[in-house]
Amino acid sequence: MAYPLYNELQNLPHVQFNSIELGPQINQLNKVHFEQIYALILHHYSLSNVLTKDTRTIPFNGKVMNSGKGIIYTIKQLPENLRQIIARYVYFVTSKAT
C-alpha cells in the first residue's frame, strides 16, 4: 500500500524531538494536520498489522474522546519509528508556516 507522504517522511533525516513537547505542538495544528497525522498512524498500523473488518479497533491504544468526535493518542504509546515520522511531519509543517 503506497502513501507518498509517509514514504517521503520516512526518508527524511532524523529529527530530534521531545515527546513531552511534541504533544502540545500537535495540539496547536489545525484539523487538516490532525487528519494527516491520523492517516500516518493508520498507514503505519496497516504496514505492521493485518487490518480487520472490525472498525472498532483503534490502533496503538488510542482512546475515543469524550465527545465521540475524535481519537486521542499518547505519544509514548506509539512505536518509536512512528513517533519519528510524526515528529518529522510536525517539524515540516511548523517550519513551513514560519
Gaussian input, Z-matrix of N, CA and C with variables (Angstrom, degrees):
# hf/3-21g

backbone

0 1
 N
 C     1     B1
 C     2     B2     1     A1
 N     3     B3     2     A2     1     D1
 C     4     B4     3     A3     2     D2
 C     5     B5     4     A4     3     D3
 N     6     B6     5     A5     4     D4
 C     7     B7     6     A6     5     D5
 C     8     B8     7     A7     6     D6
 N     9     B9     8     A8     7     D7
 C    10    B10     9     A9     8     D8
 C    11    B11    10    A10     9     D9
 N    12    B12    11    A11    10    D10
 C    13    B13    12    A12    11    D11
 C    14    B14    13    A13    12    D12
 N    15    B15    14    A14    13    D13
 C    16    B16    15    A15    14    D14
 C    17    B17    16    A16    15    D15
 N    18    B18    17    A17    16    D16
 C    19    B19    18    A18    17    D17
 C    20    B20    19    A19    18    D18
 N    21    B21    20    A20    19    D19
 C    22    B22    21    A21    20    D20
 C    23    B23    22    A22    21    D21
 N    24    B24    23    A23    22    D22
 C    25    B25    24    A24    23    D23
 C    26    B26    25    A25    24    D24
 N    27    B27    26    A26    25    D25
 C    28    B28    27    A27    26    D26
 C    29    B29    28    A28    27    D27
 N    30    B30    29    A29    28    D28
 C    31    B31    30    A30    29    D29
 C    32    B32    31    A31    30    D30
 N    33    B33    32    A32    31    D31
 C    34    B34    33    A33    32    D32
 C    35    B35    34    A34    33    D33
 N    36    B36    35    A35    34    D34
 C    37    B37    36    A36    35    D35
 C    38    B38    37    A37    36    D36
 N    39    B39    38    A38    37    D37
 C    40    B40    39    A39    38    D38
 C    41    B41    40    A40    39    D39
 N    42    B42    41    A41    40    D40
 C    43    B43    42    A42    41    D41
 C    44    B44    43    A43    42    D42
 N    45    B45    44    A44    43    D43
 C    46    B46    45    A45    44    D44
 C    47    B47    46    A46    45    D45
 N    48    B48    47    A47    46    D46
 C    49    B49    48    A48    47    D47
 C    50    B50    49    A49    48    D48
 N    51    B51    50    A50    49    D49
 C    52    B52    51    A51    50    D50
 C    53    B53    52    A52    51    D51
 N    54    B54    53    A53    52    D52
 C    55    B55    54    A54    53    D53
 C    56    B56    55    A55    54    D54
 N    57    B57    56    A56    55    D55
 C    58    B58    57    A57    56    D56
 C    59    B59    58    A58    57    D57
 N    60    B60    59    A59    58    D58
 C    61    B61    60    A60    59    D59
 C    62    B62    61    A61    60    D60
 N    63    B63    62    A62    61    D61
 C    64    B64    63    A63    62    D62
 C    65    B65    64    A64    63    D63
 N    66    B66    65    A65    64    D64
 C    67    B67    66    A66    65    D65
 C    68    B68    67    A67    66    D66
 N    69    B69    68    A68    67    D67
 C    70    B70    69    A69    68    D68
 C    71    B71    70    A70    69    D69
 N    72    B72    71    A71    70    D70
 C    73    B73    72    A72    71    D71
 C    74    B74    73    A73    72    D72
 N    75    B75    74    A74    73    D73
 C    76    B76    75    A75    74    D74
 C    77    B77    76    A76    75    D75
 N    78    B78    77    A77    76    D76
 C    79    B79    78    A78    77    D77
 C    80    B80    79    A79    78    D78
 N    81    B81    80    A80    79    D79
 C    82    B82    81    A81    80    D80
 C    83    B83    82    A82    81    D81
 N    84    B84    83    A83    82    D82
 C    85    B85    84    A84    83    D83
 C    86    B86    85    A85    84    D84
 N    87    B87    86    A86    85    D85
 C    88    B88    87    A87    86    D86
 C    89    B89    88    A88    87    D87
 N    90    B90    89    A89    88    D88
 C    91    B91    90    A90    89    D89
 C    92    B92    91    A91    90    D90
 N    93    B93    92    A92    91    D91
 C    94    B94    93    A93    92    D92
 C    95    B95    94    A94    93    D93
 N    96    B96    95    A95    94    D94
 C    97    B97    96    A96    95    D95
 C    98    B98    97    A97    96    D96
 N    99    B99    98    A98    97    D97
 C   100   B100    99    A99    98    D98
 C   101   B101   100   A100    99    D99
 N   102   B102   101   A101   100   D100
 C   103   B103   102   A102   101   D101
 C   104   B104   103   A103   102   D102
 N   105   B105   104   A104   103   D103
 C   106   B106   105   A105   104   D104
 C   107   B107   106   A106   105   D105
 N   108   B108   107   A107   106   D106
 C   109   B109   108   A108   107   D107
 C   110   B110   109   A109   108   D108
 N   111   B111   110   A110   109   D109
 C   112   B112   111   A111   110   D110
 C   113   B113   112   A112   111   D111
 N   114   B114   113   A113   112   D112
 C   115   B115   114   A114   113   D113
 C   116   B116   115   A115   114   D114
 N   117   B117   116   A116   115   D115
 C   118   B118   117   A117   116   D116
 C   119   B119   118   A118   117   D117
 N   120   B120   119   A119   118   D118
 C   121   B121   120   A120   119   D119
 C   122   B122   121   A121   120   D120
 N   123   B123   122   A122   121   D121
 C   124   B124   123   A123   122   D122
 C   125   B125   124   A124   123   D123
 N   126   B126   125   A125   124   D124
 C   127   B127   126   A126   125   D125
 C   128   B128   127   A127   126   D126
 N   129   B129   128   A128   127   D127
 C   130   B130   129   A129   128   D128
 C   131   B131   130   A130   129   D129
 N   132   B132   131   A131   130   D130
 C   133   B133   132   A132   131   D131
 C   134   B134   133   A133   132   D132
 N   135   B135   134   A134   133   D133
 C   136   B136   135   A135   134   D134
 C   137   B137   136   A136   135   D135
 N   138   B138   137   A137   136   D136
 C   139   B139   138   A138   137   D137
 C   140   B140   139   A139   138   D138
 N   141   B141   140   A140   139   D139
 C   142   B142   141   A141   140   D140
 C   143   B143   142   A142   141   D141
 N   144   B144   143   A143   142   D142
 C   145   B145   144   A144   143   D143
 C   146   B146   145   A145   144   D144
 N   147   B147   146   A146   145   D145
 C   148   B148   147   A147   146   D146
 C   149   B149   148   A148   147   D147
 N   150   B150   149   A149   148   D148
 C   151   B151   150   A150   149   D149
 C   152   B152   151   A151   150   D150
 N   153   B153   152   A152   151   D151
 C   154   B154   153   A153   152   D152
 C   155   B155   154   A154   153   D153
 N   156   B156   155   A155   154   D154
 C   157   B157   156   A156   155   D155
 C   158   B158   157   A157   156   D156
 N   159   B159   158   A158   157   D157
 C   160   B160   159   A159   158   D158
 C   161   B161   160   A160   159   D159
 N   162   B162   161   A161   160   D160
 C   163   B163   162   A162   161   D161
 C   164   B164   163   A163   162   D162
 N   165   B165   164   A164   163   D163
 C   166   B166   165   A165   164   D164
 C   167   B167   166   A166   165   D165
 N   168   B168   167   A167   166   D166
 C   169   B169   168   A168   167   D167
 C   170   B170   169   A169   168   D168
 N   171   B171   170   A170   169   D169
 C   172   B172   171   A171   170   D170
 C   173   B173   172   A172   171   D171
 N   174   B174   173   A173   172   D172
 C   175   B175   174   A174   173   D173
 C   176   B176   175   A175   174   D174
 N   177   B177   176   A176   175   D175
 C   178   B178   177   A177   176   D176
 C   179   B179   178   A178   177   D177
 N   180   B180   179   A179   178   D178
 C   181   B181   180   A180   179   D179
 C   182   B182   181   A181   180   D180
 N   183   B183   182   A182   181   D181
 C   184   B184   183   A183   182   D182
 C   185   B185   184   A184   183   D183
 N   186   B186   185   A185   184   D184
 C   187   B187   186   A186   185   D185
 C   188   B188   187   A187   186   D186
 N   189   B189   188   A188   187   D187
 C   190   B190   189   A189   188   D188
 C   191   B191   190   A190   189   D189
 N   192   B192   191   A191   190   D190
 C   193   B193   192   A192   191   D191
 C   194   B194   193   A193   192   D192
 N   195   B195   194   A194   193   D193
 C   196   B196   195   A195   194   D194
 C   197   B197   196   A196   195   D195
 N   198   B198   197   A197   196   D196
 C   199   B199   198   A198   197   D197
 C   200   B200   199   A199   198   D198
 N   201   B201   200   A200   199   D199
 C   202   B202   201   A201   200   D200
 C   203   B203   202   A202   201   D201
 N   204   B204   203   A203   202   D202
 C   205   B205   204   A204   203   D203
 C   206   B206   205   A205   204   D204
 N   207   B207   206   A206   205   D205
 C   208   B208   207   A207   206   D206
 C   209   B209   208   A208   207   D207
 N   210   B210   209   A209   208   D208
 C   211   B211   210   A210   209   D209
 C   212   B212   211   A211   210   D210
 N   213   B213   212   A212   211   D211
 C   214   B214   213   A213   212   D212
 C   215   B215   214   A214   213   D213
 N   216   B216   215   A215   214   D214
 C   217   B217   216   A216   215   D215
 C   218   B218   217   A217   216   D216
 N   219   B219   218   A218   217   D217
 C   220   B220   219   A219   218   D218
 C   221   B221   220   A220   219   D219
 N   222   B222   221   A221   220   D220
 C   223   B223   222   A222   221   D221
 C   224   B224   223   A223   222   D222
 N   225   B225   224   A224   223   D223
 C   226   B226   225   A225   224   D224
 C   227   B227   226   A226   225   D225
 N   228   B228   227   A227   226   D226
 C   229   B229   228   A228   227   D227
 C   230   B230   229   A229   228   D228
 N   231   B231   230   A230   229   D229
 C   232   B232   231   A231   230   D230
 C   233   B233   232   A232   231   D231
 N   234   B234   233   A233   232   D232
 C   235   B235   234   A234   233   D233
 C   236   B236   235   A235   234   D234
 N   237   B237   236   A236   235   D235
 C   238   B238   237   A237   236   D236
 C   239   B239   238   A238   237   D237
 N   240   B240   239   A239   238   D238
 C   241   B241   240   A240   239   D239
 C   242   B242   241   A241   240   D240
 N   243   B243   242   A242   241   D241
 C   244   B244   243   A243   242   D242
 C   245   B245   244   A244   243   D243
 N   246   B246   245   A245   244   D244
 C   247   B247   246   A246   245   D245
 C   248   B248   247   A247   246   D246
 N   249   B249   248   A248   247   D247
 C   250   B250   249   A249   248   D248
 C   251   B251   250   A250   249   D249
 N   252   B252   251   A251   250   D250
 C   253   B253   252   A252   251   D251
 C   254   B254   253   A253   252   D252
 N   255   B255   254   A254   253   D253
 C   256   B256   255   A255   254   D254
 C   257   B257   256   A256   255   D255
 N   258   B258   257   A257   256   D256
 C   259   B259   258   A258   257   D257
 C   260   B260   259   A259   258   D258
 N   261   B261   260   A260   259   D259
 C   262   B262   261   A261   260   D260
 C   263   B263   262   A262   261   D261
 N   264   B264   263   A263   262   D262
 C   265   B265   264   A264   263   D263
 C   266   B266   265   A265   264   D264
 N   267   B267   266   A266   265   D265
 C   268   B268   267   A267   266   D266
 C   269   B269   268   A268   267   D267
 N   270   B270   269   A269   268   D268
 C   271   B271   270   A270   269   D269
 C   272   B272   271   A271   270   D270
 N   273   B273   272   A272   271   D271
 C   274   B274   273   A273   272   D272
 C   275   B275   274   A274   273   D273
 N   276   B276   275   A275   274   D274
 C   277   B277   276   A276   275   D275
 C   278   B278   277   A277   276   D276
 N   279   B279   278   A278   277   D277
 C   280   B280   279   A279   278   D278
 C   281   B281   280   A280   279   D279
 N   282   B282   281   A281   280   D280
 C   283   B283   282   A282   281   D281
 C   284   B284   283   A283   282   D282
 N   285   B285   284   A284   283   D283
 C   286   B286   285   A285   284   D284
 C   287   B287   286   A286   285   D285
 N   288   B288   287   A287   286   D286
 C   289   B289   288   A288   287   D287
 C   290   B290   289   A289   288   D288
 N   291   B291   290   A290   289   D289
 C   292   B292   291   A291   290   D290
 C   293   B293   292   A292   291   D291

   B1=1.4427
   B2=1.5363
   B3=1.3172
   B4=1.4598
   B5=1.5352
   B6=1.2979
   B7=1.4606
   B8=1.5298
   B9=1.3351
   B10=1.4618
   B11=1.5309
   B12=1.3232
   B13=1.4649
   B14=1.5222
   B15=1.3159
   B16=1.4582
   B17=1.5264
   B18=1.3348
   B19=1.4652
   B20=1.5245
   B21=1.3166
   B22=1.4640
   B23=1.5315
   B24=1.3230
   B25=1.4637
   B26=1.5275
   B27=1.3087
   B28=1.4624
   B29=1.5298
   B30=1.3245
   B31=1.4595
   B32=1.5246
   B33=1.3188
   B34=1.4658
   B35=1.5274
   B36=1.3481
   B37=1.4677
   B38=1.5289
   B39=1.3157
   B40=1.4647
   B41=1.5233
   B42=1.3209
   B43=1.4674
   B44=1.5235
   B45=1.3275
   B46=1.4635
   B47=1.5235
   B48=1.3170
   B49=1.4627
   B50=1.5153
   B51=1.3027
   B52=1.4449
   B53=1.5252
   B54=1.3349
   B55=1.4726
   B56=1.5247
   B57=1.3184
   B58=1.4697
   B59=1.5254
   B60=1.3344
   B61=1.4666
   B62=1.5239
   B63=1.3297
   B64=1.4639
   B65=1.5292
   B66=1.3236
   B67=1.4649
   B68=1.5244
   B69=1.3352
   B70=1.4665
   B71=1.5324
   B72=1.3356
   B73=1.4680
   B74=1.5291
   B75=1.3201
   B76=1.4618
   B77=1.5236
   B78=1.3244
   B79=1.4656
   B80=1.5219
   B81=1.3212
   B82=1.4650
   B83=1.5240
   B84=1.3287
   B85=1.4608
   B86=1.5237
   B87=1.3224
   B88=1.4712
   B89=1.5272
   B90=1.3185
   B91=1.4639
   B92=1.5255
   B93=1.3217
   B94=1.4668
   B95=1.5315
   B96=1.3167
   B97=1.4693
   B98=1.5320
   B99=1.3304
   B100=1.4772
   B101=1.5257
   B102=1.3236
   B103=1.4633
   B104=1.5244
   B105=1.3332
   B106=1.4681
   B107=1.5258
   B108=1.3278
   B109=1.4682
   B110=1.5230
   B111=1.3224
   B112=1.4611
   B113=1.5296
   B114=1.3343
   B115=1.4681
   B116=1.5307
   B117=1.3270
   B118=1.4703
   B119=1.5277
   B120=1.3308
   B121=1.4724
   B122=1.5273
   B123=1.3275
   B124=1.4668
   B125=1.5266
   B126=1.3282
   B127=1.4665
   B128=1.5267
   B129=1.3132
   B130=1.4650
   B131=1.5246
   B132=1.3025
   B133=1.4680
   B134=1.5258
   B135=1.3175
   B136=1.4672
   B137=1.5287
   B138=1.3203
   B139=1.4655
   B140=1.5235
   B141=1.3096
   B142=1.4609
   B143=1.5317
   B144=1.3125
   B145=1.4659
   B146=1.5186
   B147=1.3047
   B148=1.4572
   B149=1.5275
   B150=1.3177
   B151=1.4639
   B152=1.5168
   B153=1.2913
   B154=1.4606
   B155=1.5166
   B156=1.3087
   B157=1.4611
   B158=1.5203
   B159=1.3180
   B160=1.4599
   B161=1.5228
   B162=1.3143
   B163=1.4590
   B164=1.5260
   B165=1.3157
   B166=1.4682
   B167=1.5222
   B168=1.3248
   B169=1.4529
   B170=1.5218
   B171=1.3070
   B172=1.4612
   B173=1.5233
   B174=1.3265
   B175=1.4660
   B176=1.5225
   B177=1.3237
   B178=1.4738
   B179=1.5257
   B180=1.3155
   B181=1.4674
   B182=1.5290
   B183=1.3260
   B184=1.4597
   B185=1.5241
   B186=1.2988
   B187=1.4692
   B188=1.5271
   B189=1.3225
   B190=1.4600
   B191=1.5216
   B192=1.3343
   B193=1.4647
   B194=1.5265
   B195=1.3117
   B196=1.4679
   B197=1.5244
   B198=1.3244
   B199=1.4598
   B200=1.5252
   B201=1.3459
   B202=1.4546
   B203=1.5157
   B204=1.3234
   B205=1.4696
   B206=1.5247
   B207=1.2837
   B208=1.4582
   B209=1.5151
   B210=1.3146
   B211=1.4518
   B212=1.5220
   B213=1.3112
   B214=1.4630
   B215=1.5254
   B216=1.3132
   B217=1.4607
   B218=1.5154
   B219=1.3057
   B220=1.4591
   B221=1.5218
   B222=1.3220
   B223=1.4670
   B224=1.5239
   B225=1.3059
   B226=1.4615
   B227=1.5266
   B228=1.3296
   B229=1.4624
   B230=1.5301
   B231=1.3274
   B232=1.4576
   B233=1.5290
   B234=1.3301
   B235=1.4656
   B236=1.5343
   B237=1.3068
   B238=1.4669
   B239=1.5290
   B240=1.3221
   B241=1.4701
   B242=1.5353
   B243=1.3188
   B244=1.4586
   B245=1.5276
   B246=1.3155
   B247=1.4828
   B248=1.5193
   B249=1.3299
   B250=1.4602
   B251=1.5324
   B252=1.3137
   B253=1.4720
   B254=1.5245
   B255=1.3257
   B256=1.4692
   B257=1.5270
   B258=1.3180
   B259=1.4715
   B260=1.5254
   B261=1.3059
   B262=1.4726
   B263=1.5239
   B264=1.3228
   B265=1.4617
   B266=1.5296
   B267=1.3183
   B268=1.4670
   B269=1.5333
   B270=1.3153
   B271=1.4741
   B272=1.5324
   B273=1.3323
   B274=1.4590
   B275=1.5151
   B276=1.3141
   B277=1.4754
   B278=1.5190
   B279=1.3343
   B280=1.4682
   B281=1.5308
   B282=1.3111
   B283=1.4620
   B284=1.5212
   B285=1.3297
   B286=1.4645
   B287=1.5264
   B288=1.3360
   B289=1.4712
   B290=1.5153
   B291=1.3345
   B292=1.4745
   B293=1.4955
   A1=107.71
   A2=116.94
   A3=121.19
   A4=110.69
   A5=114.63
   A6=121.90
   A7=105.15
   A8=117.53
   A9=121.36
   A10=115.00
   A11=117.70
   A12=119.68
   A13=110.56
   A14=117.15
   A15=121.83
   A16=109.84
   A17=116.22
   A18=120.57
   A19=111.46
   A20=116.43
   A21=120.76
   A22=111.03
   A23=116.52
   A24=120.89
   A25=111.15
   A26=115.93
   A27=120.78
   A28=111.28
   A29=116.25
   A30=120.72
   A31=113.92
   A32=118.10
   A33=121.07
   A34=110.26
   A35=116.76
   A36=119.27
   A37=112.12
   A38=115.30
   A39=123.09
   A40=110.01
   A41=116.23
   A42=122.76
   A43=107.63
   A44=116.44
   A45=120.48
   A46=107.73
   A47=116.42
   A48=119.70
   A49=109.55
   A50=114.18
   A51=122.74
   A52=106.64
   A53=116.88
   A54=120.64
   A55=112.55
   A56=116.45
   A57=120.25
   A58=110.39
   A59=117.40
   A60=121.19
   A61=112.42
   A62=117.06
   A63=120.13
   A64=111.54
   A65=118.12
   A66=121.44
   A67=112.59
   A68=118.72
   A69=120.05
   A70=113.12
   A71=117.05
   A72=119.58
   A73=110.16
   A74=115.82
   A75=119.89
   A76=110.43
   A77=117.13
   A78=121.14
   A79=113.26
   A80=117.60
   A81=121.19
   A82=112.76
   A83=117.05
   A84=120.91
   A85=110.67
   A86=115.62
   A87=119.20
   A88=111.42
   A89=115.63
   A90=122.66
   A91=112.49
   A92=117.14
   A93=120.67
   A94=109.80
   A95=116.55
   A96=120.44
   A97=111.18
   A98=117.36
   A99=119.59
   A100=109.91
   A101=115.53
   A102=120.09
   A103=111.37
   A104=117.12
   A105=120.60
   A106=110.58
   A107=116.24
   A108=120.01
   A109=109.93
   A110=117.02
   A111=119.61
   A112=110.50
   A113=116.79
   A114=120.40
   A115=110.35
   A116=117.42
   A117=120.73
   A118=110.51
   A119=116.30
   A120=120.90
   A121=110.15
   A122=116.81
   A123=120.38
   A124=111.49
   A125=116.46
   A126=119.35
   A127=110.34
   A128=116.39
   A129=119.96
   A130=110.16
   A131=115.75
   A132=120.90
   A133=110.64
   A134=116.46
   A135=119.96
   A136=111.55
   A137=117.56
   A138=120.79
   A139=111.89
   A140=116.14
   A141=119.50
   A142=113.53
   A143=117.95
   A144=121.71
   A145=110.09
   A146=114.59
   A147=119.55
   A148=107.05
   A149=115.59
   A150=118.75
   A151=108.68
   A152=115.38
   A153=119.79
   A154=109.25
   A155=115.63
   A156=119.76
   A157=110.75
   A158=116.47
   A159=121.09
   A160=108.19
   A161=116.61
   A162=121.09
   A163=112.23
   A164=116.59
   A165=119.69
   A166=111.58
   A167=117.20
   A168=121.01
   A169=109.76
   A170=116.60
   A171=121.78
   A172=106.47
   A173=116.93
   A174=119.23
   A175=113.69
   A176=114.18
   A177=123.85
   A178=113.80
   A179=116.24
   A180=122.74
   A181=114.42
   A182=116.19
   A183=119.19
   A184=109.63
   A185=116.45
   A186=122.10
   A187=109.67
   A188=115.88
   A189=120.65
   A190=108.21
   A191=115.56
   A192=120.23
   A193=109.62
   A194=116.91
   A195=121.74
   A196=111.98
   A197=116.78
   A198=120.66
   A199=111.63
   A200=116.28
   A201=120.59
   A202=113.39
   A203=116.48
   A204=120.71
   A205=113.13
   A206=117.77
   A207=119.49
   A208=110.87
   A209=114.86
   A210=121.44
   A211=108.50
   A212=115.62
   A213=121.84
   A214=108.17
   A215=115.21
   A216=121.29
   A217=109.41
   A218=115.43
   A219=121.33
   A220=106.08
   A221=116.60
   A222=121.64
   A223=111.29
   A224=117.25
   A225=120.19
   A226=113.55
   A227=117.92
   A228=120.38
   A229=112.35
   A230=116.59
   A231=120.40
   A232=109.04
   A233=117.32
   A234=119.54
   A235=110.82
   A236=116.54
   A237=121.96
   A238=112.02
   A239=117.77
   A240=118.77
   A241=111.43
   A242=118.59
   A243=121.09
   A244=110.58
   A245=117.02
   A246=119.97
   A247=110.24
   A248=116.06
   A249=120.58
   A250=110.73
   A251=117.33
   A252=120.98
   A253=110.28
   A254=116.99
   A255=120.64
   A256=110.43
   A257=117.41
   A258=120.97
   A259=110.12
   A260=117.48
   A261=120.82
   A262=110.42
   A263=116.59
   A264=120.15
   A265=110.55
   A266=116.67
   A267=120.92
   A268=110.11
   A269=116.64
   A270=120.68
   A271=109.57
   A272=116.65
   A273=121.29
   A274=111.37
   A275=118.02
   A276=119.77
   A277=112.56
   A278=117.58
   A279=118.29
   A280=111.24
   A281=118.59
   A282=119.69
   A283=110.77
   A284=116.87
   A285=122.17
   A286=110.32
   A287=116.29
   A288=121.27
   A289=112.24
   A290=116.69
   A291=118.14
   A292=112.31
   D1=124.99
   D2=-177.27
   D3=-97.75
   D4=137.87
   D5=173.35
   D6=-142.21
   D7=96.57
   D8=-172.22
   D9=-53.04
   D10=-40.73
   D11=-179.92
   D12=-62.33
   D13=-45.39
   D14=178.91
   D15=-58.90
   D16=-47.61
   D17=-179.18
   D18=-62.39
   D19=-41.70
   D20=179.06
   D21=-63.15
   D22=-46.28
   D23=179.76
   D24=-63.90
   D25=-36.03
   D26=-179.79
   D27=-64.18
   D28=-29.63
   D29=-176.98
   D30=-91.89
   D31=-3.73
   D32=178.22
   D33=-75.81
   D34=158.47
   D35=177.40
   D36=-61.83
   D37=155.49
   D38=178.15
   D39=-56.86
   D40=139.74
   D41=178.40
   D42=-114.46
   D43=129.36
   D44=173.86
   D45=-76.17
   D46=129.94
   D47=178.59
   D48=-147.61
   D49=157.81
   D50=177.73
   D51=-111.27
   D52=121.19
   D53=-177.87
   D54=-56.67
   D55=-33.81
   D56=-178.98
   D57=-68.25
   D58=-35.89
   D59=-179.44
   D60=-83.97
   D61=-25.78
   D62=-176.03
   D63=-65.17
   D64=-41.29
   D65=179.39
   D66=-55.65
   D67=-53.62
   D68=178.09
   D69=-61.81
   D70=-33.32
   D71=177.05
   D72=-64.32
   D73=-42.28
   D74=177.88
   D75=-63.72
   D76=-42.00
   D77=-178.57
   D78=-62.40
   D79=-20.45
   D80=179.16
   D81=-85.56
   D82=-8.23
   D83=-179.56
   D84=-78.73
   D85=163.09
   D86=179.62
   D87=-87.19
   D88=176.81
   D89=-174.04
   D90=-59.19
   D91=-37.64
   D92=179.79
   D93=-59.66
   D94=-41.98
   D95=179.99
   D96=-71.36
   D97=-37.12
   D98=174.65
   D99=-57.57
   D100=-43.70
   D101=-179.01
   D102=-65.64
   D103=-38.57
   D104=177.55
   D105=-64.52
   D106=-43.10
   D107=179.59
   D108=-63.95
   D109=-40.47
   D110=177.73
   D111=-64.02
   D112=-39.67
   D113=177.23
   D114=-63.23
   D115=-38.87
   D116=176.64
   D117=-62.65
   D118=-42.28
   D119=179.04
   D120=-62.75
   D121=-47.83
   D122=-179.59
   D123=-63.37
   D124=-40.71
   D125=179.66
   D126=-64.29
   D127=-45.05
   D128=178.72
   D129=-59.67
   D130=-43.59
   D131=178.90
   D132=-61.78
   D133=-42.55
   D134=-178.09
   D135=-66.79
   D136=-29.17
   D137=178.34
   D138=-72.61
   D139=-29.52
   D140=-174.88
   D141=-107.22
   D142=-4.52
   D143=-178.00
   D144=-143.43
   D145=156.59
   D146=174.42
   D147=-82.49
   D148=121.63
   D149=176.85
   D150=-72.75
   D151=136.01
   D152=-179.82
   D153=-102.61
   D154=169.78
   D155=176.65
   D156=-79.84
   D157=-4.20
   D158=178.58
   D159=-79.53
   D160=98.14
   D161=-176.52
   D162=-73.43
   D163=-3.66
   D164=178.41
   D165=-80.59
   D166=-11.46
   D167=179.93
   D168=-71.93
   D169=123.31
   D170=176.98
   D171=-110.43
   D172=116.74
   D173=-176.10
   D174=-64.56
   D175=152.61
   D176=172.63
   D177=54.73
   D178=39.09
   D179=174.76
   D180=59.90
   D181=30.86
   D182=174.52
   D183=-65.62
   D184=154.18
   D185=-179.46
   D186=-122.63
   D187=137.92
   D188=176.29
   D189=-69.68
   D190=134.42
   D191=179.23
   D192=-64.34
   D193=154.60
   D194=179.66
   D195=-55.06
   D196=-33.85
   D197=179.82
   D198=-74.07
   D199=-15.96
   D200=-177.84
   D201=78.81
   D202=7.50
   D203=-174.42
   D204=-108.27
   D205=28.15
   D206=178.40
   D207=170.88
   D208=177.10
   D209=-179.25
   D210=-125.33
   D211=138.35
   D212=178.36
   D213=-106.53
   D214=132.79
   D215=175.30
   D216=-117.58
   D217=145.65
   D218=171.98
   D219=-97.95
   D220=122.58
   D221=-175.85
   D222=-51.78
   D223=-43.05
   D224=-176.08
   D225=-67.67
   D226=-15.99
   D227=178.39
   D228=-88.41
   D229=-6.87
   D230=177.57
   D231=-85.76
   D232=149.13
   D233=176.63
   D234=-59.47
   D235=148.07
   D236=-176.59
   D237=-55.10
   D238=-44.89
   D239=-177.89
   D240=-67.12
   D241=-30.81
   D242=175.00
   D243=-71.82
   D244=-39.76
   D245=175.74
   D246=-57.86
   D247=-40.28
   D248=-179.97
   D249=-65.24
   D250=-41.54
   D251=178.15
   D252=-63.58
   D253=-43.15
   D254=178.54
   D255=-65.58
   D256=-41.27
   D257=178.01
   D258=-61.19
   D259=-41.53
   D260=177.29
   D261=-62.54
   D262=-41.86
   D263=178.62
   D264=-62.33
   D265=-48.99
   D266=-179.27
   D267=-61.35
   D268=-43.70
   D269=178.29
   D270=-59.72
   D271=-44.99
   D272=-178.95
   D273=-61.75
   D274=-50.52
   D275=-175.62
   D276=-72.09
   D277=-32.32
   D278=179.57
   D279=-78.60
   D280=-32.94
   D281=178.42
   D282=-76.07
   D283=-27.63
   D284=177.28
   D285=-70.71
   D286=-31.35
   D287=-177.53
   D288=-75.88
   D289=-19.22
   D290=-177.45
   D291=-96.03

